[in-house]
Amino acid sequence: MNRIKPKGICPGIVNEYELMMDAFDRFGLLINDRVVRTPVAIASMAGIVDAAYVLERADHVGLAFIGGYSIDAPALEAARSLAAGGDRREFIYDDPVPALKEQIDAMEKSDVILGINLRGSAPESFTAIAQAFGDSVVYEIDAHCRQPAMVDAGCGEYYLKHTEKLVAIVRALKKEGVTVSVKFRAGVAGDDRELAVNLWKAGADILHIDLMDFGTAKLRQIRNSCPLMLIANNTINTFERMKDMLSHGADMVSLARQSDIRTLAGLDAAITRSADEDGWYNAPKQLCRGGDIRSLAFCCMPVKECPLIPTLSRINLAHEDYITMKLDAVKGTPLDDGKQTCFGSLAWCCKISSPCMFRDMTLQQARLSKKEYMRLKHDLSDTIMGCIFHDVPSDKRS
């Protein structure tokens, strides 16, 4: 692809610009209007993950959450008691604002998107931090820490048992015009699908999910419940595991204890290579093989008994509307063609990994590569998701 280079910029900056545009072409990820160079992230670990930790690994990550940082008196008291116990590290300070400023300033010249994982007991504690730093960082509400001292202080996992308070913090932060992530452990709240919908409705931008032992089925449920950016976390230290998460709904993956340079570099290189070869780095499995709702881009017309029929029913989408939605979405694109295919358009054709001579014949005649086909299917999926999630749904999807 030919690109216009910005005028009056030195070669080094132009090279950086080119690299970031390549990353955007490859992954299409933006946070705070900045390109995320790779879908590999670092998750917070209290007392460990700070700016220095991230900068050592900056060549291999696109997003990093430093912290957790306690930001009010109850949380700070809990942090001190945890640190005093001797079995846990914590970031200890008298005032969170200068402590966080030092970390944010240290990350200023890095192209890693910065998130700050915050533990507090009231909405005003979070908004005070947002007012201090504006929209320069992602604000991650820690609803994840399960240490008894922190939960007793009304922080961390406490919010998963009192979700109305978590929702209130999201709403308060969004009034400050900032990007909000929520870190939580799956299976703690009563219904993770309902939690996802409520957080979406409140204005959250990112759900950072510790999947524990739940795996891809839980991730798929959450993906089918909201259109938010999803970051999958917990023991994602191999490319096979990473691809499994991406193909069931994750936009990114994060590592904590195993965020060593070698592991991060391996995942970054592998997903970059895969994206360059396949065209859609987190393409879902097909619906009939356990894929999430994004895989409607690969589904055929609703003419036979298959997982498509109950899926359309669950999302309250009439068969006629589904057909119209897909045909309108591909109109004027190469996917509009395909008279030799089963239903007369590539809109209804399956994932490139599934053998189909009619699809492949059409692609060859149109001089459309398999990679470009998958990129177009990605665009179709984005359009479908936008149509399905144009408003907060009243039902739950599984």
C-alpha positions as a Markdown table, in Angstrom:
| # | Residue | x | y | z |
|---|---|---|---|---|
| 1 | Met | 0.0 | 0.0 | 0.0 |
| 2 | Asn | 1.3 | 3.4 | -0.9 |
| 3 | Arg | 1.1 | 6.0 | 1.8 |
| 4 | Ile | 1.6 | 9.8 | 1.8 |
| 5 | Lys | 4.4 | 10.6 | 4.2 |
| 6 | Pro | 3.9 | 13.6 | 6.4 |
| 7 | Lys | 5.8 | 16.6 | 5.1 |
| 8 | Gly | 8.6 | 18.3 | 7.1 |
| 9 | Ile | 9.2 | 15.3 | 9.4 |
| 10 | Cys | 12.7 | 13.9 | 9.9 |
| 11 | Pro | 13.3 | 10.3 | 8.6 |
| 12 | Gly | 13.3 | 8.8 | 12.0 |
| 13 | Ile | 9.9 | 10.1 | 12.8 |
| 14 | Val | 8.6 | 9.1 | 9.3 |
| 15 | Asn | 9.9 | 5.6 | 10.0 |
| 16 | Glu | 8.0 | 5.5 | 13.3 |
| 17 | Tyr | 4.9 | 6.8 | 11.5 |
| 18 | Glu | 5.2 | 4.0 | 8.9 |
| 19 | Leu | 5.7 | 1.4 | 11.6 |
| 20 | Met | 2.5 | 2.5 | 13.4 |
| 21 | Met | 0.5 | 2.7 | 10.2 |
| 22 | Asp | 1.7 | -0.9 | 9.4 |
| 23 | Ala | 0.5 | -1.9 | 12.9 |
| 24 | Phe | -2.9 | -0.3 | 12.3 |
| 25 | Asp | -3.2 | -2.0 | 8.9 |
| 26 | Arg | -2.3 | -5.3 | 10.6 |
| 27 | Phe | -4.5 | -5.1 | 13.7 |
| 28 | Gly | -6.7 | -2.1 | 13.5 |
| 29 | Leu | -6.5 | -1.3 | 17.2 |
| 30 | Leu | -6.8 | 2.2 | 18.6 |
| 31 | Ile | -6.9 | 3.3 | 22.2 |
| 32 | Asn | -7.0 | 7.0 | 23.1 |
| 33 | Asp | -6.7 | 7.8 | 19.4 |
| 34 | Arg | -3.3 | 6.1 | 19.4 |
| 35 | Val | -2.3 | 3.0 | 17.4 |
| 36 | Val | -1.8 | -0.2 | 19.5 |
| 37 | Arg | 1.2 | -1.7 | 17.8 |
| 38 | Thr | 0.5 | -5.3 | 18.9 |
| 39 | Pro | -2.4 | -7.1 | 20.7 |
| 40 | Val | -0.1 | -8.2 | 23.5 |
| 41 | Ala | -0.5 | -6.4 | 26.8 |
| 42 | Ile | 1.1 | -6.4 | 30.3 |
| 43 | Ala | -1.3 | -6.8 | 33.2 |
| 44 | Ser | -0.7 | -5.0 | 36.5 |
| 45 | Met | 0.9 | -6.7 | 39.5 |
| 46 | Ala | 0.9 | -4.7 | 42.7 |
| 47 | Gly | 4.4 | -3.7 | 43.8 |
| 48 | Ile | 6.0 | -5.0 | 40.6 |
| 49 | Val | 4.6 | -3.5 | 37.4 |
| 50 | Asp | 5.6 | 0.2 | 37.1 |
| 51 | Ala | 7.0 | 2.3 | 34.3 |
| 52 | Ala | 10.5 | 0.8 | 34.5 |
| 53 | Tyr | 9.1 | -2.7 | 34.3 |
| 54 | Val | 7.1 | -1.8 | 31.2 |
| 55 | Leu | 10.0 | 0.1 | 29.5 |
| 56 | Glu | 12.2 | -3.0 | 29.7 |
| 57 | Arg | 9.6 | -4.8 | 27.7 |
| 58 | Ala | 8.3 | -2.0 | 25.5 |
| 59 | Asp | 9.5 | -3.4 | 22.2 |
| 60 | His | 7.0 | -6.3 | 22.5 |
| 61 | Val | 3.8 | -4.9 | 23.9 |
| 62 | Gly | 1.2 | -2.5 | 22.7 |
| 63 | Leu | -0.6 | -1.7 | 26.0 |
| 64 | Ala | 0.5 | -1.9 | 29.6 |
| 65 | Phe | -1.4 | -1.5 | 32.9 |
| 66 | Ile | 0.9 | -0.3 | 35.7 |
| 67 | Gly | -0.1 | -0.8 | 39.3 |
| 68 | Gly | -2.3 | -1.6 | 41.1 |
| 69 | Tyr | -2.1 | 1.8 | 42.8 |
| 70 | Ser | -4.2 | 2.5 | 45.9 |
| 71 | Ile | -5.8 | 5.9 | 45.6 |
| 72 | Asp | -7.6 | 6.7 | 48.8 |
| 73 | Ala | -7.2 | 6.2 | 52.6 |
| 74 | Pro | -9.0 | 2.8 | 52.9 |
| 75 | Ala | -7.1 | 1.3 | 49.9 |
| 76 | Leu | -3.8 | 2.7 | 51.1 |
| 77 | Glu | -4.3 | 1.3 | 54.6 |
| 78 | Ala | -5.1 | -2.1 | 53.1 |
| 79 | Ala | -2.0 | -1.9 | 50.9 |
| 80 | Arg | 0.1 | -1.1 | 53.9 |
| 81 | Ser | -1.3 | -4.0 | 55.9 |
| 82 | Leu | -0.6 | -6.3 | 53.0 |
| 83 | Ala | 2.9 | -5.1 | 52.6 |
| 84 | Ala | 3.5 | -5.4 | 56.3 |
| 85 | Gly | 2.5 | -9.0 | 56.2 |
| 86 | Gly | 5.7 | -9.7 | 54.2 |
| 87 | Asp | 4.2 | -12.1 | 51.7 |
| 88 | Arg | 3.1 | -9.4 | 49.2 |
| 89 | Arg | 4.6 | -6.4 | 47.5 |
| 90 | Glu | 2.7 | -3.1 | 47.2 |
| 91 | Phe | 3.3 | 0.4 | 45.9 |
| 92 | Ile | 3.3 | 2.5 | 49.1 |
| 93 | Tyr | 3.3 | 6.4 | 49.1 |
| 94 | Asp | 1.5 | 9.2 | 51.0 |
| 95 | Asp | -0.1 | 10.9 | 48.0 |
| 96 | Pro | -1.1 | 8.9 | 44.8 |
| 97 | Val | -1.0 | 11.9 | 42.5 |
| 98 | Pro | 2.7 | 12.7 | 42.5 |
| 99 | Ala | 3.5 | 9.0 | 42.6 |
| 100 | Leu | 1.4 | 8.4 | 39.5 |
| 101 | Lys | 2.7 | 11.5 | 37.8 |
| 102 | Glu | 6.3 | 10.2 | 38.1 |
| 103 | Gln | 5.2 | 7.0 | 36.4 |
| 104 | Ile | 3.2 | 8.7 | 33.7 |
| 105 | Asp | 6.0 | 11.1 | 32.9 |
| 106 | Ala | 8.5 | 8.2 | 32.6 |
| 107 | Met | 6.2 | 6.6 | 29.9 |
| 108 | Glu | 5.7 | 9.8 | 27.9 |
| 109 | Lys | 8.1 | 9.0 | 25.1 |
| 110 | Ser | 7.1 | 5.4 | 24.8 |
| 111 | Asp | 4.7 | 4.2 | 22.1 |
| 112 | Val | 3.2 | 1.7 | 24.5 |
| 113 | Ile | -0.4 | 2.8 | 25.4 |
| 114 | Leu | -0.4 | 3.3 | 29.2 |
| 115 | Gly | -3.2 | 2.2 | 31.6 |
| 116 | Ile | -3.2 | 2.8 | 35.3 |
| 117 | Asn | -4.8 | 0.1 | 37.4 |
| 118 | Leu | -6.5 | 1.8 | 40.4 |
| 119 | Arg | -7.9 | 0.5 | 43.7 |
| 120 | Gly | -10.3 | 2.9 | 45.5 |
| 121 | Ser | -13.4 | 2.7 | 47.6 |
| 122 | Ala | -15.5 | 5.6 | 46.1 |
| 123 | Pro | -16.2 | 7.2 | 42.8 |
| 124 | Glu | -14.7 | 10.5 | 43.9 |
| 125 | Ser | -11.4 | 8.8 | 44.5 |
| 126 | Phe | -11.2 | 7.8 | 40.8 |
| 127 | Thr | -12.5 | 11.1 | 39.5 |
| 128 | Ala | -9.8 | 12.9 | 41.5 |
| 129 | Ile | -7.1 | 10.9 | 39.6 |
| 130 | Ala | -8.8 | 11.5 | 36.3 |
| 131 | Gln | -9.0 | 15.2 | 36.9 |
| 132 | Ala | -5.3 | 15.2 | 37.7 |
| 133 | Phe | -4.2 | 13.5 | 34.5 |
| 134 | Gly | -7.0 | 13.9 | 31.9 |
| 135 | Asp | -7.3 | 11.7 | 28.9 |
| 136 | Ser | -3.6 | 10.9 | 28.6 |
| 137 | Val | -4.0 | 7.4 | 30.1 |
| 138 | Val | -6.5 | 4.5 | 30.4 |
| 139 | Tyr | -8.1 | 4.3 | 33.8 |
| 140 | Glu | -8.5 | 0.7 | 34.9 |
| 141 | Ile | -10.9 | 0.1 | 37.8 |
| 142 | Asp | -9.4 | -2.8 | 39.8 |
| 143 | Ala | -12.4 | -5.1 | 40.5 |
| 144 | His | -10.0 | -8.0 | 40.6 |
| 145 | Cys | -7.9 | -8.0 | 43.7 |
| 146 | Arg | -9.2 | -10.6 | 46.1 |
| 147 | Gln | -6.9 | -10.0 | 49.1 |
| 148 | Pro | -9.2 | -9.9 | 52.2 |
| 149 | Ala | -7.8 | -6.6 | 53.4 |
| 150 | Met | -8.5 | -4.9 | 50.1 |
| 151 | Val | -12.0 | -6.4 | 49.8 |
| 152 | Asp | -12.8 | -5.4 | 53.4 |
| 153 | Ala | -11.8 | -1.9 | 52.4 |
| 154 | Gly | -14.5 | -1.9 | 49.7 |
| 155 | Cys | -12.0 | -2.3 | 46.8 |
| 156 | Gly | -11.1 | -4.9 | 44.3 |
| 157 | Glu | -13.4 | -8.0 | 44.2 |
| 158 | Tyr | -15.8 | -6.3 | 46.5 |
| 159 | Tyr | -17.2 | -4.6 | 43.4 |
| 160 | Leu | -18.2 | -7.9 | 41.8 |
| 161 | Lys | -20.6 | -8.5 | 44.7 |
| 162 | His | -21.8 | -4.9 | 44.7 |
| 163 | Thr | -21.9 | -4.2 | 41.0 |
| 164 | Glu | -24.1 | -1.1 | 41.3 |
| 165 | Lys | -21.1 | 0.6 | 43.0 |
| 166 | Leu | -18.8 | -0.5 | 40.2 |
| 167 | Val | -21.2 | 0.9 | 37.6 |
| 168 | Ala | -21.3 | 4.2 | 39.6 |
| 169 | Ile | -17.5 | 4.5 | 39.3 |
| 170 | Val | -17.6 | 3.8 | 35.5 |
| 171 | Arg | -20.2 | 6.5 | 35.1 |
| 172 | Ala | -18.3 | 9.0 | 37.2 |
| 173 | Leu | -15.1 | 8.4 | 35.2 |
| 174 | Lys | -16.9 | 8.7 | 31.9 |
| 175 | Lys | -18.1 | 12.1 | 33.0 |
| 176 | Glu | -14.5 | 13.1 | 33.0 |
| 177 | Gly | -14.2 | 12.2 | 29.3 |
| 178 | Val | -11.6 | 9.4 | 29.8 |
| 179 | Thr | -11.1 | 5.9 | 28.6 |
| 180 | Val | -12.2 | 3.3 | 31.2 |
| 181 | Ser | -11.2 | -0.3 | 31.6 |
| 182 | Val | -12.6 | -2.7 | 34.2 |
| 183 | Lys | -10.4 | -5.6 | 35.4 |
| 184 | Phe | -12.3 | -8.5 | 36.9 |
| 185 | Arg | -12.2 | -12.2 | 37.5 |
| 186 | Ala | -14.7 | -14.3 | 35.6 |
| 187 | Gly | -17.2 | -16.3 | 37.7 |
| 188 | Val | -17.3 | -14.1 | 40.7 |
| 189 | Ala | -20.2 | -11.9 | 39.8 |
| 190 | Gly | -23.6 | -13.5 | 39.6 |
| 191 | Asp | -23.7 | -13.4 | 35.8 |
| 192 | Asp | -20.7 | -12.2 | 33.7 |
| 193 | Arg | -23.0 | -11.6 | 30.7 |
| 194 | Glu | -25.2 | -9.3 | 32.7 |
| 195 | Leu | -22.1 | -7.6 | 34.2 |
| 196 | Ala | -20.7 | -7.0 | 30.7 |
| 197 | Val | -24.0 | -5.4 | 29.5 |
| 198 | Asn | -24.2 | -3.2 | 32.6 |
| 199 | Leu | -20.6 | -2.0 | 32.2 |
| 200 | Trp | -21.2 | -1.3 | 28.6 |
| 201 | Lys | -24.3 | 0.6 | 29.4 |
| 202 | Ala | -22.4 | 2.6 | 32.0 |
| 203 | Gly | -19.8 | 3.6 | 29.4 |
| 204 | Ala | -16.9 | 1.3 | 29.9 |
| 205 | Asp | -14.6 | 1.0 | 26.9 |
| 206 | Ile | -12.5 | -2.1 | 27.8 |
| 207 | Leu | -13.2 | -5.3 | 29.8 |
| 208 | His | -10.0 | -6.9 | 31.0 |
| 209 | Ile | -11.0 | -10.4 | 32.0 |
| 210 | Asp | -9.1 | -12.9 | 34.2 |
| 211 | Leu | -10.6 | -16.1 | 32.8 |
| 212 | Met | -9.3 | -18.3 | 35.6 |
| 213 | Asp | -10.4 | -21.9 | 34.7 |
| 214 | Phe | -13.3 | -20.9 | 32.5 |
| 215 | Gly | -11.5 | -20.7 | 29.2 |
| 216 | Thr | -13.0 | -19.8 | 25.9 |
| 217 | Ala | -16.7 | -20.6 | 26.6 |
| 218 | Lys | -16.8 | -17.8 | 29.1 |
| 219 | Leu | -15.0 | -15.5 | 26.8 |
| 220 | Arg | -17.5 | -16.2 | 24.0 |
| 221 | Gln | -20.4 | -15.5 | 26.3 |
| 222 | Ile | -19.0 | -12.1 | 27.1 |
| 223 | Arg | -18.2 | -11.3 | 23.5 |
| 224 | Asn | -21.7 | -12.2 | 22.5 |
| 225 | Ser | -23.1 | -9.8 | 25.2 |
| 226 | Cys | -21.3 | -6.5 | 24.3 |
| 227 | Pro | -19.2 | -4.8 | 21.6 |
| 228 | Leu | -16.5 | -3.6 | 24.0 |
| 229 | Met | -12.8 | -4.2 | 23.6 |
| 230 | Leu | -12.0 | -7.5 | 25.4 |
| 231 | Ile | -8.6 | -8.3 | 26.8 |
| 232 | Ala | -8.2 | -12.0 | 27.9 |
| 233 | Asn | -5.9 | -12.7 | 30.8 |
| 234 | Asn | -4.6 | -15.7 | 32.7 |
| 235 | Thr | -1.9 | -18.2 | 31.6 |
| 236 | Ile | -1.8 | -17.0 | 28.0 |
| 237 | Asn | 1.9 | -17.8 | 27.5 |
| 238 | Thr | 1.9 | -19.7 | 24.3 |
| 239 | Phe | 0.8 | -18.7 | 20.8 |
| 240 | Glu | -1.7 | -21.6 | 20.6 |
| 241 | Arg | -3.4 | -20.3 | 23.8 |
| 242 | Met | -3.3 | -16.8 | 22.5 |
| 243 | Lys | -4.9 | -17.8 | 19.2 |
| 244 | Asp | -7.6 | -19.7 | 21.0 |
| 245 | Met | -8.5 | -16.6 | 23.0 |
| 246 | Leu | -8.5 | -14.4 | 19.9 |
| 247 | Ser | -10.6 | -16.8 | 17.9 |
| 248 | His | -13.3 | -16.8 | 20.7 |
| 249 | Gly | -13.7 | -13.0 | 21.1 |
| 250 | Ala | -10.6 | -11.4 | 22.5 |
| 251 | Asp | -9.2 | -8.3 | 20.9 |
| 252 | Met | -6.0 | -8.5 | 22.9 |
| 253 | Val | -4.3 | -10.8 | 25.5 |
| 254 | Ser | -2.4 | -9.8 | 28.6 |
| 255 | Leu | 0.3 | -11.4 | 30.7 |
| 256 | Ala | 1.2 | -10.8 | 34.3 |
| 257 | Arg | 3.5 | -13.3 | 36.1 |
| 258 | Gln | 4.8 | -14.7 | 32.8 |
| 259 | Ser | 5.4 | -11.3 | 31.2 |
| 260 | Asp | 9.1 | -12.0 | 30.7 |
| 261 | Ile | 10.8 | -10.5 | 27.6 |
| 262 | Arg | 11.2 | -13.8 | 25.9 |
| 263 | Thr | 7.6 | -14.8 | 26.2 |
| 264 | Leu | 6.3 | -11.4 | 25.1 |
| 265 | Ala | 8.7 | -11.3 | 22.2 |
| 266 | Gly | 7.5 | -14.7 | 21.0 |
| 267 | Leu | 3.8 | -13.8 | 21.2 |
| 268 | Asp | 4.4 | -10.5 | 19.4 |
| 269 | Ala | 6.4 | -12.0 | 16.6 |
| 270 | Ala | 4.0 | -14.9 | 16.2 |
| 271 | Ile | 0.8 | -12.8 | 16.0 |
| 272 | Thr | 2.4 | -10.3 | 13.7 |
| 273 | Arg | 3.5 | -13.1 | 11.3 |
| 274 | Ser | 0.0 | -14.7 | 11.5 |
| 275 | Ala | -1.7 | -11.4 | 10.8 |
| 276 | Asp | 0.5 | -10.7 | 7.8 |
| 277 | Glu | -0.3 | -14.2 | 6.4 |
| 278 | Asp | -4.0 | -14.5 | 7.2 |
| 279 | Gly | -5.3 | -10.9 | 7.0 |
| 280 | Trp | -7.5 | -11.1 | 10.1 |
| 281 | Tyr | -5.5 | -11.6 | 13.3 |
| 282 | Asn | -8.4 | -12.5 | 15.6 |
| 283 | Ala | -10.7 | -14.1 | 13.1 |
| 284 | Pro | -13.4 | -16.1 | 15.0 |
| 285 | Lys | -14.1 | -19.8 | 14.5 |
| 286 | Gln | -17.1 | -20.5 | 12.4 |
| 287 | Leu | -20.4 | -20.4 | 14.2 |
| 288 | Cys | -21.0 | -24.1 | 13.6 |
| 289 | Arg | -17.6 | -24.8 | 15.2 |
| 290 | Gly | -18.2 | -22.8 | 18.4 |
| 291 | Gly | -17.4 | -19.4 | 17.1 |
| 292 | Asp | -18.7 | -16.1 | 18.7 |
| 293 | Ile | -21.2 | -13.7 | 17.1 |
| 294 | Arg | -18.5 | -12.1 | 14.9 |
| 295 | Ser | -18.6 | -15.3 | 12.8 |
| 296 | Leu | -21.9 | -14.4 | 11.3 |
| 297 | Ala | -19.6 | -12.9 | 8.6 |
| 298 | Phe | -18.9 | -16.5 | 7.5 |
| 299 | Cys | -22.5 | -17.9 | 7.8 |
| 300 | Cys | -24.6 | -18.8 | 4.8 |
| 301 | Met | -28.3 | -18.0 | 4.3 |
| 302 | Pro | -30.6 | -19.3 | 7.0 |
| 303 | Val | -32.0 | -22.2 | 5.0 |
| 304 | Lys | -31.1 | -25.3 | 7.0 |
| 305 | Glu | -31.0 | -26.4 | 10.6 |
| 306 | Cys | -27.7 | -25.2 | 12.0 |
| 307 | Pro | -26.4 | -23.0 | 14.9 |
| 308 | Leu | -27.2 | -19.9 | 12.8 |
| 309 | Ile | -31.0 | -20.4 | 13.4 |
| 310 | Pro | -30.9 | -20.3 | 17.2 |
| 311 | Thr | -28.3 | -17.6 | 17.2 |
| 312 | Leu | -30.5 | -15.3 | 15.1 |
| 313 | Ser | -33.4 | -16.1 | 17.5 |
| 314 | Arg | -31.3 | -15.2 | 20.5 |
| 315 | Ile | -30.3 | -11.9 | 19.1 |
| 316 | Asn | -33.8 | -11.1 | 18.0 |
| 317 | Leu | -32.8 | -10.8 | 14.3 |
| 318 | Ala | -35.4 | -11.9 | 11.8 |
| 319 | His | -34.1 | -14.1 | 8.9 |
| 320 | Glu | -35.0 | -11.4 | 6.4 |
| 321 | Asp | -33.2 | -8.7 | 8.3 |
| 322 | Tyr | -30.1 | -10.8 | 8.6 |
| 323 | Ile | -30.1 | -11.4 | 4.8 |
| 324 | Thr | -30.7 | -7.7 | 4.1 |
| 325 | Met | -28.0 | -6.7 | 6.6 |
| 326 | Lys | -25.3 | -8.8 | 5.0 |
| 327 | Leu | -26.2 | -7.9 | 1.4 |
| 328 | Asp | -26.3 | -4.2 | 2.2 |
| 329 | Ala | -22.9 | -4.5 | 4.0 |
| 330 | Val | -21.1 | -6.0 | 1.0 |
| 331 | Lys | -22.7 | -3.9 | -1.7 |
| 332 | Gly | -20.1 | -2.3 | -3.9 |
| 333 | Thr | -17.3 | -4.4 | -2.4 |
| 334 | Pro | -15.6 | -7.5 | -3.9 |
| 335 | Leu | -17.7 | -9.7 | -1.6 |
| 336 | Asp | -20.8 | -8.6 | -3.5 |
| 337 | Asp | -19.6 | -10.8 | -6.4 |
| 338 | Gly | -19.7 | -14.6 | -6.5 |
| 339 | Lys | -22.3 | -15.9 | -9.0 |
| 340 | Gln | -20.6 | -19.3 | -8.9 |
| 341 | Thr | -20.9 | -19.6 | -5.1 |
| 342 | Cys | -23.7 | -21.5 | -3.3 |
| 343 | Phe | -25.8 | -18.4 | -2.7 |
| 344 | Gly | -24.5 | -16.1 | -5.5 |
| 345 | Ser | -22.3 | -13.8 | -3.3 |
| 346 | Leu | -19.1 | -14.1 | -1.3 |
| 347 | Ala | -21.1 | -12.5 | 1.5 |
| 348 | Trp | -22.3 | -16.1 | 2.4 |
| 349 | Cys | -19.0 | -17.9 | 2.0 |
| 350 | Cys | -17.1 | -19.5 | 4.8 |
| 351 | Lys | -13.8 | -19.0 | 6.5 |
| 352 | Ile | -10.7 | -19.4 | 4.2 |
| 353 | Ser | -9.6 | -22.4 | 6.3 |
| 354 | Ser | -12.6 | -24.3 | 5.2 |
| 355 | Pro | -12.2 | -26.0 | 1.8 |
| 356 | Cys | -14.5 | -24.7 | -1.0 |
| 357 | Met | -13.7 | -24.9 | -4.7 |
| 358 | Phe | -16.5 | -22.5 | -5.6 |
| 359 | Arg | -15.3 | -19.8 | -3.3 |
| 360 | Asp | -11.7 | -20.3 | -4.3 |
| 361 | Met | -12.6 | -20.2 | -8.0 |
| 362 | Thr | -14.4 | -16.9 | -7.5 |
| 363 | Leu | -11.5 | -15.4 | -5.6 |
| 364 | Gln | -9.1 | -16.5 | -8.4 |
| 365 | Gln | -11.3 | -15.0 | -11.1 |
| 366 | Ala | -11.6 | -11.8 | -9.2 |
| 367 | Arg | -7.8 | -11.8 | -8.5 |
| 368 | Leu | -8.6 | -11.5 | -4.8 |
| 369 | Ser | -6.1 | -13.0 | -2.5 |
| 370 | Lys | -7.1 | -15.2 | 0.5 |
| 371 | Lys | -5.6 | -12.6 | 2.8 |
| 372 | Glu | -7.7 | -9.8 | 1.2 |
| 373 | Tyr | -10.8 | -12.0 | 1.4 |
| 374 | Met | -10.3 | -12.3 | 5.1 |
| 375 | Arg | -9.7 | -8.6 | 5.5 |
| 376 | Leu | -13.0 | -7.9 | 3.7 |
| 377 | Lys | -14.7 | -10.5 | 6.0 |
| 378 | His | -13.3 | -8.6 | 8.9 |
| 379 | Asp | -14.9 | -5.4 | 7.6 |
| 380 | Leu | -18.2 | -7.3 | 7.2 |
| 381 | Ser | -18.0 | -8.6 | 10.7 |
| 382 | Asp | -17.4 | -5.0 | 12.1 |
| 383 | Thr | -20.5 | -3.8 | 10.2 |
| 384 | Ile | -22.6 | -6.7 | 11.5 |
| 385 | Met | -21.4 | -6.1 | 15.1 |
| 386 | Gly | -22.3 | -2.4 | 14.7 |
| 387 | Cys | -25.8 | -3.3 | 13.5 |
| 388 | Ile | -26.4 | -5.9 | 16.3 |
| 389 | Phe | -25.0 | -3.7 | 19.1 |
| 390 | His | -26.3 | -0.3 | 18.0 |
| 391 | Asp | -28.1 | -0.1 | 21.4 |
| 392 | Val | -27.8 | -1.9 | 24.7 |
| 393 | Pro | -29.7 | -5.1 | 24.4 |
| 394 | Ser | -32.3 | -6.1 | 26.9 |
| 395 | Asp | -31.7 | -9.9 | 26.6 |
| 396 | Lys | -28.7 | -12.0 | 27.4 |
| 397 | Arg | -26.8 | -14.0 | 24.9 |
| 398 | Ser | -24.8 | -17.2 | 25.3 |
